[in-house]
Amino acid sequence: MTDVVIVNVAVTSTEGYDRDNLTLGVMQDQLVSEVAKANPNTVVIVRSPGAVLMPWADAVKAIIVQFLPGEKSGDAIAAVVTGDVDPGGRLPVSFPAKESQSWLTQTSQYPGIEQPGTAQPRYVATYTEGMNIGYRWFDSAKETPAFAFGSGLSFTTFAITCPSENVTSVGVSCTVANTGTRAGSTVVQLYLTYPPTAGEPPRQLRDFAKVHLDAGVSRGVELQLSLRDRSVWSEAAEGGWTAVHGTFGVTVGQSSRDQDAIAGSFVIGGDATAHKHRAMPGTR
């Protein structure tokens, strides 16, 4: 019996020709499922222009998503598969668990309403989803993605410590430790929760830092917040941005859903000055 099986699957799209759905196709999904049934040590390499559905994800040992790689993709994949290089990439989009997990639920949003009186078909789309797209939609709709925005694995493990007393209106200081047995990379991500009166999505990425550490090594990481990070867009405001006042929540983790490293907050008063923060419950 073969020790490990590597299966390559792919789906494409081009400018002006979008995919009809998020699947890899019945034949490719069946191929992965049958191979994984015959050999549980199956690694799947996915090439796609964006998120795809993976109904077989729990049946395989590893998934490597390349998106749309360049001419050196073969060398890159070989280096990761053989363990010579730690997989340092993280997902720039959320991967849904099912086709219906989408903020585009009305024709008026996409493809839009056809307008009469034009020689060529013309559609007007209304962006009623506002800021609630991507990981923001998953949070606001309380939906669970298959793979969260910002997530990804390493050949080692990490622990992030961010004491609540390190939370301020201009950022947070954290310590990242490689708790595994070999060198690797992680991406530490800071998410900000606005006061309810701001009308913003539940959490928004405001800073991140990629950290490479040898086994057993730890180091400090500074994640920063600017005045713009604590502001919202307003067409009526001079300069377009308005500073928000109230209590802001800060969480740090290794994805949009991994936020156990810190639970803290700070307060911006009416004069836009920062006040002493206070601890708050976790928001996982």
DRENDO-1510 file (C-alpha; in Angstrom, 1 decimal, always signed):
<recs>
REC; n; res; u; v; w
REC; 1; MET; +0.0; +0.0; +0.0 .
REC; 2; THR; +1.2; +3.5; -0.9 .
REC; 3; ASP; +2.2; +5.5; +2.2 .
REC; 4; VAL; +0.9; +8.9; +0.9 .
REC; 5; VAL; -1.3; +9.9; -2.0 .
REC; 6; ILE; -1.2; +13.4; -3.5 .
REC; 7; VAL; -4.3; +14.5; -5.5 .
REC; 8; ASN; -4.3; +17.6; -7.6 .
REC; 9; VAL; -7.6; +19.3; -8.3 .
REC; 10; ALA; -8.4; +22.6; -9.9 .
REC; 11; VAL; -11.0; +25.0; -11.2 .
REC; 12; THR; -10.6; +28.1; -13.3 .
REC; 13; SER; -12.3; +31.3; -14.3 .
REC; 14; THR; -11.4; +34.2; -16.6 .
REC; 15; GLU; -12.1; +37.8; -16.9 .
REC; 16; GLY; -15.7; +38.1; -18.0 .
REC; 17; TYR; -16.5; +34.5; -17.2 .
REC; 18; ASP; -17.3; +33.8; -13.6 .
REC; 19; ARG; -17.8; +30.4; -12.1 .
REC; 20; ASP; -21.4; +29.2; -11.9 .
REC; 21; ASN; -20.9; +27.8; -8.4 .
REC; 22; LEU; -18.2; +27.1; -5.8 .
REC; 23; THR; -17.7; +23.4; -6.4 .
REC; 24; LEU; -14.7; +21.7; -8.0 .
REC; 25; GLY; -17.2; +19.5; -10.0 .
REC; 26; VAL; -18.7; +16.2; -9.2 .
REC; 27; MET; -15.9; +14.2; -10.9 .
REC; 28; GLN; -13.1; +15.8; -8.9 .
REC; 29; ASP; -14.9; +15.7; -5.6 .
REC; 30; GLN; -15.6; +12.0; -6.3 .
REC; 31; LEU; -12.0; +11.4; -7.2 .
REC; 32; VAL; -10.8; +12.9; -3.9 .
REC; 33; SER; -13.4; +11.0; -1.9 .
REC; 34; GLU; -12.6; +7.6; -3.5 .
REC; 35; VAL; -8.8; +8.1; -3.1 .
REC; 36; ALA; -9.2; +9.1; +0.6 .
REC; 37; LYS; -11.4; +6.0; +1.2 .
REC; 38; ALA; -8.6; +3.8; -0.2 .
REC; 39; ASN; -5.8; +5.6; +1.6 .
REC; 40; PRO; -6.5; +7.9; +4.5 .
REC; 41; ASN; -3.0; +9.5; +4.1 .
REC; 42; THR; -4.2; +11.7; +1.2 .
REC; 43; VAL; -3.0; +15.2; +0.6 .
REC; 44; VAL; -5.1; +17.4; -1.7 .
REC; 45; ILE; -3.5; +20.3; -3.7 .
REC; 46; VAL; -6.1; +22.8; -4.8 .
REC; 47; ARG; -5.6; +25.4; -7.5 .
REC; 48; SER; -8.5; +27.9; -7.8 .
REC; 49; PRO; -9.1; +31.6; -8.3 .
REC; 50; GLY; -10.9; +31.8; -4.9 .
REC; 51; ALA; -12.9; +29.8; -2.4 .
REC; 52; VAL; -14.2; +26.3; -3.3 .
REC; 53; LEU; -16.3; +23.8; -1.5 .
REC; 54; MET; -14.5; +20.8; +0.0 .
REC; 55; PRO; -17.1; +18.2; +1.1 .
REC; 56; TRP; -14.2; +15.7; +1.6 .
REC; 57; ALA; -12.1; +17.9; +3.8 .
REC; 58; ASP; -12.6; +15.8; +7.0 .
REC; 59; ALA; -11.5; +12.6; +5.1 .
REC; 60; VAL; -8.0; +13.8; +4.0 .
REC; 61; LYS; -4.9; +14.4; +6.0 .
REC; 62; ALA; -3.9; +17.8; +4.5 .
REC; 63; ILE; -5.1; +20.4; +2.1 .
REC; 64; ILE; -2.7; +22.8; +0.3 .
REC; 65; VAL; -4.4; +25.7; -1.4 .
REC; 66; GLN; -2.3; +27.4; -4.1 .
REC; 67; PHE; -4.9; +29.7; -5.6 .
REC; 68; LEU; -3.4; +30.7; -9.0 .
REC; 69; PRO; +0.4; +30.0; -8.8 .
REC; 70; GLY; +3.1; +31.0; -11.2 .
REC; 71; GLU; +5.6; +29.1; -13.2 .
REC; 72; LYS; +7.6; +28.0; -10.1 .
REC; 73; SER; +4.6; +26.4; -8.4 .
REC; 74; GLY; +6.0; +23.0; -8.9 .
REC; 75; ASP; +9.1; +23.8; -6.9 .
REC; 76; ALA; +7.1; +25.5; -4.2 .
REC; 77; ILE; +4.7; +22.6; -3.8 .
REC; 78; ALA; +7.6; +20.1; -3.7 .
REC; 79; ALA; +9.3; +22.1; -1.0 .
REC; 80; VAL; +6.2; +22.1; +1.2 .
REC; 81; VAL; +5.2; +18.5; +0.6 .
REC; 82; THR; +8.6; +17.2; +1.4 .
REC; 83; GLY; +8.8; +19.4; +4.5 .
REC; 84; ASP; +11.8; +21.4; +3.4 .
REC; 85; VAL; +9.8; +24.7; +3.7 .
REC; 86; ASP; +7.1; +25.6; +6.3 .
REC; 87; PRO; +3.8; +26.6; +4.7 .
REC; 88; GLY; +3.7; +30.2; +5.6 .
REC; 89; GLY; +0.6; +31.4; +3.7 .
REC; 90; ARG; -2.7; +32.3; +5.3 .
REC; 91; LEU; -6.2; +32.4; +3.7 .
REC; 92; PRO; -7.1; +35.9; +2.3 .
REC; 93; VAL; -10.7; +34.8; +2.1 .
REC; 94; SER; -13.2; +32.7; +4.0 .
REC; 95; PHE; -14.0; +29.3; +2.6 .
REC; 96; PRO; -17.7; +28.6; +3.0 .
REC; 97; ALA; -19.0; +25.2; +4.2 .
REC; 98; LYS; -21.9; +25.3; +1.8 .
REC; 99; GLU; -23.0; +27.2; -1.3 .
REC; 100; SER; -25.8; +29.1; +0.6 .
REC; 101; GLN; -23.3; +30.8; +2.9 .
REC; 102; SER; -23.2; +34.1; +1.0 .
REC; 103; TRP; -24.2; +37.7; +1.6 .
REC; 104; LEU; -25.5; +38.0; -1.9 .
REC; 105; THR; -29.1; +36.7; -1.3 .
REC; 106; GLN; -31.1; +39.0; -3.6 .
REC; 107; THR; -31.2; +39.6; -7.3 .
REC; 108; SER; -31.0; +43.4; -6.6 .
REC; 109; GLN; -27.5; +42.8; -5.1 .
REC; 110; TYR; -26.3; +40.5; -7.9 .
REC; 111; PRO; -26.5; +40.5; -10.9 .
REC; 112; GLY; -28.8; +43.5; -10.4 .
REC; 113; ILE; -32.1; +44.7; -11.8 .
REC; 114; GLU; -32.3; +45.0; -15.6 .
REC; 115; GLN; -33.0; +48.5; -16.7 .
REC; 116; PRO; -35.5; +49.1; -19.5 .
REC; 117; GLY; -35.1; +51.3; -22.6 .
REC; 118; THR; -31.5; +50.3; -23.4 .
REC; 119; ALA; -30.2; +48.6; -26.6 .
REC; 120; GLN; -27.9; +46.4; -24.6 .
REC; 121; PRO; -28.8; +44.7; -21.3 .
REC; 122; ARG; -28.0; +47.0; -18.4 .
REC; 123; TYR; -28.2; +46.1; -14.8 .
REC; 124; VAL; -28.1; +48.2; -11.7 .
REC; 125; ALA; -26.8; +46.5; -8.5 .
REC; 126; THR; -27.7; +47.8; -5.0 .
REC; 127; TYR; -25.0; +47.1; -2.4 .
REC; 128; THR; -27.3; +46.6; +0.6 .
REC; 129; GLU; -24.8; +44.3; +2.2 .
REC; 130; GLY; -22.7; +47.3; +3.1 .
REC; 131; MET; -19.6; +46.3; +5.0 .
REC; 132; ASN; -20.9; +42.8; +5.8 .
REC; 133; ILE; -18.9; +40.8; +3.3 .
REC; 134; GLY; -16.3; +38.1; +3.7 .
REC; 135; TYR; -15.4; +37.2; +7.2 .
REC; 136; ARG; -17.5; +40.2; +8.4 .
REC; 137; TRP; -20.6; +38.6; +7.0 .
REC; 138; PHE; -19.8; +35.2; +8.7 .
REC; 139; ASP; -19.5; +37.0; +12.0 .
REC; 140; SER; -22.6; +39.2; +11.6 .
REC; 141; ALA; -24.7; +36.3; +10.4 .
REC; 142; LYS; -23.3; +34.0; +13.1 .
REC; 143; GLU; -22.4; +31.5; +10.4 .
REC; 144; THR; -19.4; +29.1; +10.6 .
REC; 145; PRO; -17.1; +28.9; +7.6 .
REC; 146; ALA; -15.3; +25.7; +6.6 .
REC; 147; PHE; -12.0; +27.6; +6.8 .
REC; 148; ALA; -11.8; +31.0; +8.4 .
REC; 149; PHE; -10.2; +34.1; +6.9 .
REC; 150; GLY; -6.6; +34.4; +8.0 .
REC; 151; SER; -6.3; +30.7; +8.9 .
REC; 152; GLY; -3.5; +28.3; +7.9 .
REC; 153; LEU; -1.3; +25.6; +9.4 .
REC; 154; SER; +2.4; +25.3; +10.1 .
REC; 155; PHE; +4.6; +22.3; +10.7 .
REC; 156; THR; +4.9; +23.6; +14.3 .
REC; 157; THR; +2.6; +25.2; +16.8 .
REC; 158; PHE; +2.4; +28.6; +18.4 .
REC; 159; ALA; +1.1; +30.3; +21.5 .
REC; 160; ILE; +0.2; +34.0; +21.6 .
REC; 161; THR; +0.1; +35.9; +24.9 .
REC; 162; CYS; -1.3; +39.4; +25.1 .
REC; 163; PRO; -2.0; +40.5; +28.6 .
REC; 164; SER; -5.1; +42.7; +28.9 .
REC; 165; GLU; -3.0; +45.5; +30.5 .
REC; 166; ASN; -1.1; +45.8; +27.3 .
REC; 167; VAL; -4.2; +47.0; +25.4 .
REC; 168; THR; -4.3; +50.7; +24.5 .
REC; 169; SER; -6.0; +52.9; +21.9 .
REC; 170; VAL; -2.8; +52.8; +19.8 .
REC; 171; GLY; -2.2; +49.0; +19.9 .
REC; 172; VAL; -1.3; +46.0; +21.9 .
REC; 173; SER; +2.0; +44.2; +22.8 .
REC; 174; CYS; +2.0; +40.5; +22.5 .
REC; 175; THR; +4.5; +37.6; +22.9 .
REC; 176; VAL; +4.6; +34.8; +20.4 .
REC; 177; ALA; +6.2; +31.5; +21.2 .
REC; 178; ASN; +7.0; +28.5; +19.0 .
REC; 179; THR; +5.8; +25.6; +21.1 .
REC; 180; GLY; +6.7; +22.9; +18.6 .
REC; 181; THR; +9.8; +21.0; +17.6 .
REC; 182; ARG; +10.8; +22.8; +14.4 .
REC; 183; ALA; +11.0; +26.3; +12.9 .
REC; 184; GLY; +7.9; +27.8; +11.4 .
REC; 185; SER; +5.7; +30.9; +10.7 .
REC; 186; THR; +2.5; +32.3; +11.9 .
REC; 187; VAL; +0.5; +35.5; +11.3 .
REC; 188; VAL; -0.7; +37.3; +14.4 .
REC; 189; GLN; -3.9; +39.3; +13.7 .
REC; 190; LEU; -5.5; +42.1; +15.6 .
REC; 191; TYR; -9.3; +42.5; +15.3 .
REC; 192; LEU; -11.2; +45.6; +16.5 .
REC; 193; THR; -14.8; +45.7; +17.7 .
REC; 194; TYR; -16.5; +49.1; +17.5 .
REC; 195; PRO; -19.0; +50.5; +19.9 .
REC; 196; PRO; -22.6; +49.4; +18.9 .
REC; 197; THR; -23.5; +53.0; +18.0 .
REC; 198; ALA; -20.9; +53.0; +15.2 .
REC; 199; GLY; -23.0; +50.5; +13.2 .
REC; 200; GLU; -20.0; +48.5; +12.1 .
REC; 201; PRO; -19.5; +44.8; +11.5 .
REC; 202; PRO; -18.8; +42.7; +14.7 .
REC; 203; ARG; -15.0; +42.6; +14.1 .
REC; 204; GLN; -12.6; +44.1; +11.7 .
REC; 205; LEU; -8.9; +43.3; +10.9 .
REC; 206; ARG; -6.8; +46.3; +11.8 .
REC; 207; ASP; -3.2; +45.0; +11.9 .
REC; 208; PHE; -1.2; +41.8; +11.5 .
REC; 209; ALA; +2.4; +40.6; +11.7 .
REC; 210; LYS; +4.0; +37.6; +10.2 .
REC; 211; VAL; +6.4; +35.9; +12.6 .
REC; 212; HIS; +9.0; +33.3; +11.9 .
REC; 213; LEU; +10.5; +31.5; +14.9 .
REC; 214; ASP; +12.9; +28.6; +15.6 .
REC; 215; ALA; +11.6; +25.8; +17.9 .
REC; 216; GLY; +11.3; +26.9; +21.5 .
REC; 217; VAL; +11.9; +30.6; +20.7 .
REC; 218; SER; +9.6; +33.5; +21.6 .
REC; 219; ARG; +9.6; +37.2; +20.7 .
REC; 220; GLY; +7.5; +40.3; +21.3 .
REC; 221; VAL; +5.2; +41.7; +18.6 .
REC; 222; GLU; +3.7; +45.1; +18.5 .
REC; 223; LEU; +0.3; +45.5; +16.7 .
REC; 224; GLN; -0.8; +49.0; +16.1 .
REC; 225; LEU; -4.0; +51.0; +15.9 .
REC; 226; SER; -4.3; +54.4; +14.2 .
REC; 227; LEU; -6.9; +57.2; +14.5 .
REC; 228; ARG; -8.2; +56.0; +11.0 .
REC; 229; ASP; -8.6; +52.5; +12.5 .
REC; 230; ARG; -10.9; +53.9; +15.1 .
REC; 231; SER; -12.9; +56.0; +12.6 .
REC; 232; VAL; -15.8; +55.4; +10.2 .
REC; 233; TRP; -16.5; +56.8; +6.8 .
REC; 234; SER; -19.0; +59.6; +6.5 .
REC; 235; GLU; -19.8; +61.5; +3.4 .
REC; 236; ALA; -21.0; +64.4; +5.5 .
REC; 237; ALA; -17.8; +64.7; +7.5 .
REC; 238; GLU; -15.0; +67.0; +6.5 .
REC; 239; GLY; -12.3; +64.8; +5.2 .
REC; 240; GLY; -14.7; +61.8; +5.0 .
REC; 241; TRP; -13.8; +60.2; +8.3 .
REC; 242; THR; -15.3; +60.6; +11.7 .
REC; 243; ALA; -13.7; +59.4; +14.9 .
REC; 244; VAL; -15.8; +57.0; +17.0 .
REC; 245; HIS; -16.3; +57.4; +20.7 .
REC; 246; GLY; -17.0; +54.7; +23.2 .
REC; 247; THR; -15.7; +51.3; +24.2 .
REC; 248; PHE; -13.7; +49.3; +21.6 .
REC; 249; GLY; -13.0; +45.6; +22.0 .
REC; 250; VAL; -9.6; +44.1; +21.0 .
REC; 251; THR; -8.9; +40.5; +20.2 .
REC; 252; VAL; -5.8; +38.8; +18.8 .
REC; 253; GLY; -5.4; +35.4; +17.3 .
REC; 254; GLN; -4.2; +33.4; +14.3 .
REC; 255; SER; -7.4; +33.8; +12.2 .
REC; 256; SER; -10.7; +35.7; +12.3 .
REC; 257; ARG; -12.1; +32.9; +14.4 .
REC; 258; ASP; -9.1; +32.2; +16.6 .
REC; 259; GLN; -9.2; +35.0; +19.1 .
REC; 260; ASP; -8.4; +33.5; +22.5 .
REC; 261; ALA; -5.0; +35.2; +22.9 .
REC; 262; ILE; -6.5; +38.4; +24.4 .
REC; 263; ALA; -9.7; +39.8; +25.6 .
REC; 264; GLY; -9.4; +43.5; +26.4 .
REC; 265; SER; -10.9; +46.9; +25.6 .
REC; 266; PHE; -10.2; +50.6; +25.7 .
REC; 267; VAL; -12.5; +53.7; +25.8 .
REC; 268; ILE; -12.3; +56.8; +23.6 .
REC; 269; GLY; -14.1; +59.7; +25.3 .
REC; 270; GLY; -16.0; +62.5; +23.8 .
REC; 271; ASP; -12.8; +64.5; +23.4 .
REC; 272; ALA; -11.3; +61.6; +21.5 .
REC; 273; THR; -8.8; +60.8; +24.3 .
REC; 274; ALA; -8.1; +57.3; +25.5 .
REC; 275; HIS; -9.1; +56.2; +29.0 .
REC; 276; LYS; -8.0; +53.2; +31.0 .
REC; 277; HIS; -9.0; +50.0; +29.4 .
REC; 278; ARG; -10.9; +47.2; +31.2 .
REC; 279; ALA; -11.1; +43.5; +30.6 .
REC; 280; MET; -14.0; +42.0; +28.7 .
REC; 281; PRO; -15.2; +38.4; +28.1 .
REC; 282; GLY; -13.7; +36.5; +25.1 .
REC; 283; THR; -15.5; +36.8; +21.8 .
REC; 284; ARG; -14.7; +33.5; +20.1 .
</recs>
